Amino acid sequence: MAGLIWTIQWVHYPLFASVGHESFARYQASHVARITPLVGPIMLAELGTSIALLALRPPAATLPLVWAGLACVLAAWIATAMFSVPAHNMLGAGFDEAAHDRLVSTNWIRTVAWTAHAAIVTAMAWKCLNASRQGL
């Protein structure tokens, strides 16, 4: 999700303003129709694996890291529900500069959350790999 959200944040969402008012509603509908089947399953898998780590945690993946990772995922889900979905719904009726600005600015919450989650998962993987090499 980290790579995808950075692409969305730096490239895709800013370009919304360049689509043009006449065709924006159709563009927005197409965006939602295409992005949802891509992002939805990944978000669900990320949430499921983050919860599963609580029960199936390798010893090298410390509990604070597992909880921090889950907190990042939950933050992204909450920001999606509270900010992204409502902004996309408003944009569905046509381009609205205030809704677009809100979408771009509040998307930083998801960008930070998913970037932090990627760092946490990387740290856990590194710790597990090192433990495995040491025979722990």
C-alpha positions as CSV (number, residue, x, y, z in Angstrom):
1,M,0.0,0.0,0.0
2,A,2.9,2.4,0.7
3,G,4.0,2.5,-3.0
4,L,0.5,2.8,-4.2
5,I,-0.5,5.6,-1.8
6,W,2.6,7.6,-2.7
7,T,1.7,7.3,-6.4
8,I,-1.9,8.4,-5.6
9,Q,-0.7,11.3,-3.4
10,W,2.0,12.7,-5.7
11,V,0.7,11.9,-9.1
12,H,-2.9,10.8,-9.3
13,Y,-4.9,13.1,-6.9
14,P,-3.1,16.3,-8.0
15,L,-4.0,15.5,-11.6
16,F,-7.7,15.5,-10.8
17,A,-7.6,19.3,-11.1
18,S,-6.5,18.9,-14.7
19,V,-9.3,16.7,-16.0
20,G,-11.7,19.5,-16.8
21,H,-15.1,20.3,-15.4
22,E,-17.1,18.9,-18.3
23,S,-15.7,15.4,-18.1
24,F,-14.8,15.2,-14.4
25,A,-17.9,13.3,-13.1
26,R,-17.3,10.5,-15.7
27,Y,-13.5,10.5,-14.9
28,Q,-14.3,10.3,-11.1
29,A,-16.7,7.4,-11.7
30,S,-14.1,5.6,-13.7
31,H,-11.5,6.2,-11.1
32,V,-13.6,4.8,-8.3
33,A,-14.6,1.8,-10.5
34,R,-11.0,1.0,-11.2
35,I,-9.3,1.7,-7.9
36,T,-11.7,0.0,-5.6
37,P,-11.1,-3.6,-6.9
38,L,-7.4,-2.9,-6.7
39,V,-7.2,-1.3,-3.3
40,G,-10.1,-3.1,-1.5
41,P,-8.6,-6.6,-1.5
42,I,-5.2,-5.3,-0.6
43,M,-6.6,-3.3,2.3
44,L,-8.5,-6.3,3.5
45,A,-5.5,-8.6,3.3
46,E,-3.4,-6.0,5.1
47,L,-5.9,-5.7,7.9
48,G,-6.3,-9.5,8.1
49,T,-2.6,-10.2,8.3
50,S,-2.1,-7.4,10.9
51,I,-4.7,-9.0,13.1
52,A,-3.4,-12.5,12.4
53,L,0.0,-11.4,13.6
54,L,-1.4,-10.9,17.1
55,A,-2.2,-14.6,17.3
56,L,0.5,-16.1,15.1
57,R,3.3,-13.7,16.0
58,P,6.8,-15.1,15.5
59,P,8.9,-14.4,18.7
60,A,11.2,-12.0,16.9
61,A,8.3,-9.8,15.9
62,T,7.9,-8.0,19.1
63,L,4.4,-7.2,20.4
64,P,4.9,-3.5,20.3
65,L,5.8,-3.6,16.6
66,V,2.7,-5.8,15.9
67,W,0.4,-3.4,17.7
68,A,2.1,-0.4,16.1
69,G,1.5,-2.0,12.7
70,L,-2.1,-2.7,13.4
71,A,-2.6,0.9,14.6
72,C,-1.2,2.2,11.3
73,V,-3.6,0.0,9.4
74,L,-6.5,1.1,11.5
75,A,-5.5,4.8,11.1
76,A,-5.5,4.3,7.3
77,W,-9.0,2.6,7.4
78,I,-10.4,5.4,9.6
79,A,-9.0,8.1,7.4
80,T,-10.4,6.3,4.3
81,A,-13.9,6.2,5.9
82,M,-13.9,9.7,7.4
83,F,-12.1,11.7,4.7
84,S,-11.4,9.9,1.4
85,V,-14.8,8.2,0.8
86,P,-16.8,11.4,1.6
87,A,-14.5,13.5,-0.6
88,H,-14.8,11.0,-3.5
89,N,-18.6,11.0,-3.0
90,M,-18.6,14.8,-3.3
91,L,-16.4,14.7,-6.4
92,G,-18.8,12.2,-8.0
93,A,-21.2,15.0,-8.7
94,G,-18.4,16.9,-10.5
95,F,-15.2,18.7,-9.8
96,D,-15.3,20.8,-6.6
97,E,-12.1,22.6,-5.7
98,A,-12.8,22.4,-1.9
99,A,-13.5,18.7,-2.0
100,H,-10.4,18.1,-4.1
101,D,-8.3,20.1,-1.7
102,R,-9.7,18.2,1.2
103,L,-9.0,14.9,-0.5
104,V,-5.4,15.7,-1.2
105,S,-4.7,17.2,2.2
106,T,-6.4,14.5,4.3
107,N,-4.8,11.8,2.1
108,W,-1.5,12.6,3.9
109,I,-2.9,10.7,6.9
110,R,-3.2,7.6,4.8
111,T,0.2,8.2,3.2
112,V,1.9,8.5,6.5
113,A,0.1,5.6,8.0
114,W,0.8,3.2,5.1
115,T,4.4,4.4,4.9
116,A,4.9,3.8,8.7
117,H,3.2,0.4,8.3
118,A,5.7,-0.5,5.6
119,A,8.6,0.5,7.8
120,I,7.2,-1.5,10.7
121,V,6.6,-4.6,8.6
122,T,10.2,-4.3,7.2
123,A,11.6,-4.0,10.7
124,M,9.6,-7.1,11.8
125,A,10.8,-9.1,8.7
126,W,14.4,-8.0,9.3
127,K,14.2,-9.1,13.0
128,C,12.6,-12.4,12.0
129,L,15.2,-13.1,9.3
130,N,18.1,-12.3,11.7
131,A,16.5,-14.6,14.4
132,S,16.1,-17.3,11.8
133,R,19.8,-17.0,10.8
134,Q,20.8,-17.3,14.5
135,G,18.6,-20.4,14.9
136,L,16.1,-18.7,17.3
